[in-house]
Amino acid sequence: MPDPIRIESLIPRPLPDLRRVSLILRVSGLPAYGPGTGSTLLHFPDMPQPPEDAEEAKSNQSPTAPNVDLFLDSPAPEQARVEDFPMPDKNRPPSPYPDVTLSILDQGENEIATTFIVEHKEPELDFTLHLRTSEAGATYTARAELTLSDEVIQTVQVPFELKEEA
């Protein structure tokens, strides 16, 4: 049986302007993600396919072109139509990946910054939240909440002081 999905750590780091906070989130127990794991989302039908031969692929590569592997399964954005992106099917199994809500709370537990990540797949994430209001030296709380199939599976809260790191 695989390990349960859980937050390993949440580290808030105020940035020097004291108006932004970097949140480092580490999550364990996530299902495998990548080629061959059913995670392909987009496909560009008119895009040339990479050569099967690795040497041929190297000889065709421009020295300035980035070395990027594309695992996509849907039309190019400019060719996309609404019907190319079907609505979720009630009979489709739920995603094995959790949704994540990252937020910053002030001393009165009011949410002053938040973001929502759908189907989080990475074991480590560094994300910057911009604070609507901030007070240097005040204590804030970083909060991360994991949900899976609309059920909260874990919430972690970490208090921190809004000051420059030494």
Backbone bond lengths (Angstrom), bond angles and torsions (degrees), N, CA, C in turn:
res aa  C-N    CA-C-N  psi(-1)  N-CA   C-N-CA  omega(-1)  CA-C   N-CA-C  phi
1 M - - - 1.453 - - 1.538 109.09 -
2 P 1.349 117.59 131.76 1.466 119.68 -178.22 1.532 111.35 -67.83
3 D 1.338 114.46 156.13 1.466 119.64 176.40 1.524 109.32 -62.67
4 P 1.325 117.44 147.13 1.471 119.30 177.61 1.533 110.48 -69.20
5 I 1.309 115.55 151.08 1.460 120.90 176.95 1.523 107.07 -73.12
6 R 1.353 115.58 129.56 1.455 118.75 -179.85 1.519 110.88 -154.73
7 I 1.324 115.28 154.74 1.456 121.63 174.98 1.522 107.60 -79.26
8 E 1.315 116.81 123.27 1.464 121.92 176.79 1.522 110.53 -84.83
9 S 1.345 116.35 -41.37 1.459 119.38 179.53 1.518 110.78 -159.61
10 L 1.321 114.62 154.85 1.460 123.74 173.61 1.528 105.59 -135.97
11 I 1.334 116.25 116.67 1.462 120.91 -176.55 1.530 108.94 -119.39
12 P 1.349 117.72 112.24 1.466 120.08 175.36 1.526 110.64 -87.46
13 R 1.327 116.40 135.43 1.468 121.48 178.32 1.531 108.44 -132.90
14 P 1.335 117.18 104.79 1.471 119.02 176.78 1.525 110.23 -62.46
15 L 1.322 116.32 139.96 1.461 121.42 177.36 1.533 108.77 -87.44
16 P 1.333 118.74 160.44 1.474 121.54 -172.86 1.526 115.59 -54.40
17 D 1.337 118.90 -29.43 1.467 119.72 -178.87 1.539 112.53 -77.32
18 L 1.335 116.94 -8.05 1.467 124.11 179.87 1.531 112.67 57.34
19 R 1.328 117.01 23.28 1.471 122.88 174.88 1.524 110.65 -117.51
20 R 1.352 115.43 -4.48 1.457 121.04 179.89 1.519 108.83 -135.98
21 V 1.342 114.41 148.64 1.458 120.26 178.17 1.520 107.94 -131.22
22 S 1.328 115.71 126.69 1.457 121.20 174.41 1.527 107.49 -85.87
23 L 1.323 116.91 128.62 1.463 121.88 177.62 1.520 107.74 -111.94
24 I 1.330 115.99 123.59 1.460 120.68 176.73 1.519 106.49 -104.92
25 L 1.320 115.71 117.16 1.463 122.76 -176.57 1.520 108.97 -114.12
26 R 1.323 116.28 128.90 1.467 121.28 175.37 1.525 107.93 -118.21
27 V 1.338 115.34 127.03 1.460 122.32 -177.65 1.526 108.56 -124.21
28 S 1.319 117.32 136.75 1.466 121.29 177.44 1.521 109.87 -116.44
29 G 1.335 115.49 164.60 1.459 121.30 177.08 1.514 115.10 80.67
30 L 1.336 117.50 11.20 1.469 120.18 179.51 1.525 109.79 -71.42
31 P 1.344 117.36 143.19 1.471 119.32 175.64 1.527 110.14 -63.87
32 A 1.322 116.34 158.09 1.466 121.62 177.74 1.520 109.50 -57.52
33 Y 1.338 115.46 148.64 1.458 121.80 -179.24 1.514 108.87 -140.59
34 G 1.320 117.05 137.25 1.459 121.20 176.93 1.510 110.87 136.89
35 P 1.339 117.49 -169.49 1.453 121.74 -177.54 1.528 111.17 -56.54
36 G 1.305 116.13 134.05 1.456 121.44 177.00 1.514 114.23 83.94
37 T 1.351 117.52 2.60 1.462 119.31 -179.66 1.520 112.17 -110.31
38 G 1.332 117.20 10.59 1.457 119.96 178.92 1.512 112.98 79.42
39 S 1.347 117.66 18.69 1.452 119.97 -175.91 1.526 113.07 -98.54
40 T 1.318 117.56 3.54 1.454 121.26 -178.31 1.516 110.12 -66.05
41 L 1.358 116.72 130.36 1.452 120.45 -175.91 1.522 114.17 -114.02
42 L 1.316 118.44 -35.93 1.464 120.97 -174.06 1.525 111.58 -127.22
43 H 1.340 116.40 150.75 1.462 121.95 178.43 1.516 108.24 -139.50
44 F 1.327 116.93 131.61 1.449 122.10 176.82 1.521 106.96 -106.47
45 P 1.361 119.17 99.03 1.462 121.47 -171.50 1.521 114.44 -62.23
46 D 1.330 119.26 -28.08 1.457 121.23 -177.19 1.521 113.24 -92.69
47 M 1.327 117.25 -1.05 1.464 120.38 -178.77 1.523 109.55 -76.55
48 P 1.346 117.84 133.03 1.467 119.17 177.79 1.526 110.08 -60.57
49 Q 1.300 115.70 140.30 1.455 120.84 179.61 1.519 109.30 -82.73
50 P 1.341 117.62 147.99 1.467 119.20 178.88 1.515 110.50 -66.03
51 P 1.351 117.12 147.99 1.467 119.96 178.71 1.528 110.35 -63.40
52 E 1.310 115.69 148.84 1.470 120.98 178.27 1.530 110.51 -70.01
53 D 1.323 116.18 -32.42 1.459 121.76 -176.65 1.532 109.67 -84.81
54 A 1.319 117.70 123.02 1.464 122.47 -177.47 1.519 111.58 -62.08
55 E 1.352 118.23 -38.24 1.468 120.79 179.72 1.522 110.15 -65.99
56 E 1.334 116.97 -40.59 1.465 120.15 178.17 1.524 109.68 -63.42
57 A 1.315 117.05 -39.39 1.461 121.33 179.62 1.526 110.28 -61.88
58 K 1.348 117.58 -42.83 1.462 121.34 -179.76 1.526 111.14 -65.75
59 S 1.340 117.67 -40.09 1.460 120.26 -177.45 1.524 111.84 -69.91
60 N 1.339 118.34 -25.68 1.464 121.99 -179.53 1.526 112.57 -87.58
61 Q 1.332 117.67 -5.42 1.455 120.24 -173.73 1.512 111.13 -86.15
62 S 1.320 116.36 130.70 1.459 121.92 176.47 1.524 108.42 -69.84
63 P 1.336 118.25 143.21 1.466 119.39 -179.75 1.532 112.52 -64.10
64 T 1.339 117.52 -21.83 1.462 120.03 -179.32 1.531 111.84 -98.68
65 A 1.318 117.51 -8.54 1.465 119.44 -178.35 1.518 110.37 -76.80
66 P 1.331 117.09 138.15 1.462 118.47 177.46 1.517 110.66 -68.59
67 N 1.309 116.64 149.88 1.461 121.79 177.68 1.527 107.11 -88.71
68 V 1.324 117.17 94.25 1.460 122.14 -173.61 1.518 110.19 -122.96
69 D 1.307 116.72 129.52 1.453 121.46 172.69 1.522 107.79 -93.97
70 L 1.325 117.25 129.81 1.458 120.87 178.32 1.518 108.96 -109.50
71 F 1.294 116.29 126.22 1.449 122.38 175.64 1.519 106.12 -123.21
72 L 1.335 116.03 81.79 1.458 121.95 -171.49 1.517 110.18 -125.87
73 D 1.338 117.31 154.97 1.456 120.59 -176.45 1.532 113.44 -146.97
74 S 1.361 119.04 58.91 1.461 123.21 -179.62 1.528 108.58 -169.80
75 P 1.335 119.76 166.51 1.460 119.81 -176.57 1.527 112.40 -68.05
76 A 1.349 114.71 160.34 1.458 119.97 174.56 1.523 108.01 -59.79
77 P 1.351 118.36 147.54 1.464 120.51 -176.54 1.524 113.75 -51.57
78 E 1.347 117.00 -39.30 1.465 118.28 -178.81 1.536 112.32 -72.47
79 Q 1.335 117.67 -16.69 1.463 121.68 178.59 1.525 111.83 -101.21
80 A 1.321 117.49 -5.73 1.465 121.03 -173.43 1.522 111.71 -70.43
81 R 1.297 115.38 144.71 1.457 123.37 174.06 1.518 106.72 -124.53
82 V 1.322 117.26 157.72 1.460 120.91 -178.26 1.514 111.27 -54.29
83 E 1.343 117.38 -39.37 1.467 119.21 -177.65 1.527 113.18 -68.59
84 D 1.366 117.75 -13.01 1.453 120.78 177.03 1.527 112.30 -74.67
85 F 1.322 116.90 -15.83 1.451 122.60 -178.84 1.521 108.80 -121.99
86 P 1.334 117.36 82.38 1.455 120.00 -174.68 1.522 112.62 -63.61
87 M 1.320 115.09 150.69 1.458 121.21 175.66 1.525 108.64 -66.28
88 P 1.333 117.64 153.29 1.461 119.58 179.16 1.527 111.26 -57.14
89 D 1.303 114.80 141.25 1.462 122.34 -179.43 1.525 108.67 -93.60
90 K 1.347 116.62 131.96 1.467 120.37 179.04 1.522 111.33 -59.34
91 N 1.321 116.74 -28.68 1.464 120.52 -177.46 1.528 113.13 -85.81
92 R 1.324 116.17 -8.15 1.460 120.56 179.78 1.533 108.98 -73.15
93 P 1.321 117.68 137.24 1.466 118.78 179.50 1.525 110.33 -63.12
94 P 1.327 117.93 150.03 1.465 119.78 179.21 1.525 110.92 -65.86
95 S 1.313 115.21 155.17 1.461 120.64 179.06 1.527 109.81 -64.70
96 P 1.333 117.48 141.76 1.467 119.65 175.87 1.528 112.10 -81.26
97 Y 1.350 117.15 -3.47 1.457 121.29 -176.87 1.528 110.84 -98.71
98 P 1.331 117.12 138.81 1.463 120.08 -178.47 1.523 111.97 -79.86
99 D 1.319 115.74 155.50 1.452 121.74 167.73 1.526 105.99 -90.30
100 V 1.335 116.54 150.85 1.466 120.80 -178.74 1.523 108.61 -128.73
101 T 1.318 116.41 131.73 1.457 121.99 170.70 1.522 107.36 -111.00
102 L 1.331 115.96 121.10 1.454 121.98 175.75 1.521 107.50 -108.64
103 S 1.331 117.14 133.23 1.456 119.46 179.66 1.516 111.55 -149.30
104 I 1.335 114.30 160.77 1.460 122.84 174.68 1.532 106.41 -119.02
105 L 1.335 115.70 130.73 1.457 122.01 178.81 1.527 109.06 -111.56
106 D 1.349 116.54 143.72 1.459 119.09 175.37 1.526 109.42 -85.18
107 Q 1.344 117.31 -173.38 1.467 121.18 -176.72 1.526 112.41 -62.83
108 G 1.323 117.73 -27.19 1.466 121.61 178.31 1.521 112.55 -88.37
109 E 1.356 116.65 11.58 1.465 124.74 -178.23 1.534 112.97 62.45
110 N 1.346 115.99 26.59 1.468 121.46 173.20 1.521 108.16 -86.19
111 E 1.308 116.21 136.32 1.459 121.04 178.89 1.521 108.41 -75.18
112 I 1.343 116.85 119.92 1.465 119.50 -179.39 1.526 112.51 -110.99
113 A 1.328 117.03 -7.02 1.469 121.94 175.00 1.528 107.03 -159.78
114 T 1.326 115.52 141.39 1.467 118.90 179.40 1.519 110.88 -157.26
115 T 1.317 115.71 155.03 1.460 122.48 171.28 1.522 108.03 -148.29
116 F 1.323 115.82 154.79 1.461 122.35 -178.28 1.518 108.09 -125.63
117 I 1.327 116.43 127.67 1.468 122.13 -179.37 1.526 107.88 -112.87
118 V 1.316 116.59 121.80 1.463 122.36 -179.57 1.526 109.22 -88.54
119 E 1.318 116.72 132.36 1.470 123.83 176.90 1.536 111.95 49.74
120 H 1.308 115.49 62.32 1.471 122.79 179.61 1.527 109.57 -63.52
121 K 1.345 116.80 129.57 1.470 120.60 -173.68 1.520 114.16 -123.71
122 E 1.323 118.80 -1.91 1.458 120.48 -172.75 1.524 111.84 -107.64
123 P 1.334 117.16 137.07 1.467 119.20 -178.44 1.527 113.69 -68.39
124 E 1.348 117.69 -24.88 1.466 119.67 177.17 1.517 109.49 -135.82
125 L 1.326 114.76 137.37 1.458 121.79 -177.28 1.514 108.38 -137.91
126 D 1.322 117.32 135.21 1.458 122.83 174.03 1.522 105.52 -119.76
127 F 1.322 116.04 114.01 1.453 121.45 -171.81 1.519 108.92 -130.17
128 T 1.336 118.08 138.00 1.455 121.72 179.99 1.521 110.16 -104.53
129 L 1.330 115.35 126.98 1.462 121.31 174.61 1.525 108.55 -106.39
130 H 1.331 116.19 137.34 1.464 122.64 177.82 1.527 107.58 -94.93
131 L 1.327 116.21 128.93 1.456 121.21 -177.64 1.527 110.46 -85.24
132 R 1.342 116.65 131.53 1.464 120.61 177.33 1.523 110.31 -68.25
133 T 1.311 116.02 -39.41 1.461 122.03 176.14 1.520 106.99 -135.32
134 S 1.325 116.36 150.38 1.465 118.27 178.07 1.517 109.09 -153.42
135 E 1.326 114.27 152.21 1.459 121.37 178.24 1.525 107.57 -136.79
136 A 1.327 116.10 114.11 1.460 120.28 -179.56 1.523 110.00 -56.36
137 G 1.330 116.45 135.46 1.455 122.30 178.65 1.516 114.50 87.21
138 A 1.322 117.53 -12.24 1.470 120.60 -179.89 1.529 110.11 -76.28
139 T 1.334 115.64 156.95 1.462 121.10 177.28 1.531 108.84 -94.15
140 Y 1.315 115.08 131.23 1.467 122.72 178.36 1.524 107.92 -122.77
141 T 1.327 116.21 171.67 1.455 121.06 177.80 1.524 109.10 -128.07
142 A 1.337 116.38 127.13 1.467 121.75 171.62 1.519 106.46 -90.28
143 R 1.326 116.32 134.52 1.463 120.08 -179.15 1.524 109.62 -130.68
144 A 1.334 115.58 136.38 1.468 122.22 174.10 1.518 106.86 -126.13
145 E 1.322 115.57 132.25 1.466 120.65 179.58 1.522 108.86 -127.75
146 L 1.340 116.35 125.06 1.464 122.36 176.17 1.513 108.76 -98.39
147 T 1.322 116.68 131.45 1.463 120.99 173.53 1.519 108.60 -126.63
148 L 1.303 115.83 145.13 1.458 122.17 177.73 1.509 106.87 -135.79
149 S 1.325 117.10 121.94 1.467 122.62 -176.77 1.528 110.26 53.40
150 D 1.347 116.02 46.68 1.469 123.87 177.46 1.526 114.14 64.38
151 E 1.331 117.88 14.10 1.463 121.37 177.30 1.526 108.68 -113.63
152 V 1.336 116.46 128.75 1.462 120.49 178.50 1.525 107.89 -69.41
153 I 1.333 115.53 123.92 1.465 118.39 179.16 1.522 112.08 -104.76
154 Q 1.352 117.56 -21.87 1.466 119.53 176.20 1.518 109.69 -167.09
155 T 1.325 115.25 142.72 1.459 122.19 172.41 1.521 107.44 -129.75
156 V 1.334 116.12 132.64 1.462 121.72 178.17 1.522 107.02 -124.11
157 Q 1.329 116.45 133.48 1.459 122.41 176.87 1.524 108.93 -124.99
158 V 1.344 115.42 133.61 1.462 121.04 -178.58 1.531 108.19 -130.93
159 P 1.349 117.54 115.03 1.470 119.11 175.49 1.527 110.68 -73.82
160 F 1.320 116.39 148.32 1.465 121.45 177.03 1.532 109.09 -153.05
161 E 1.329 115.06 156.63 1.452 120.12 177.75 1.520 108.55 -97.64
162 L 1.314 115.89 137.87 1.453 120.41 -178.84 1.541 108.01 -82.95
163 K 1.331 115.49 90.19 1.456 122.09 178.17 1.513 107.45 -150.72
164 E 1.318 115.17 159.69 1.467 119.53 177.01 1.499 109.67 -67.19
165 E 1.343 116.08 140.16 1.461 119.76 176.16 1.515 109.31 -71.60
166 A 1.305 115.36 144.36 1.486 120.04 -179.28 1.503 110.90 -78.19
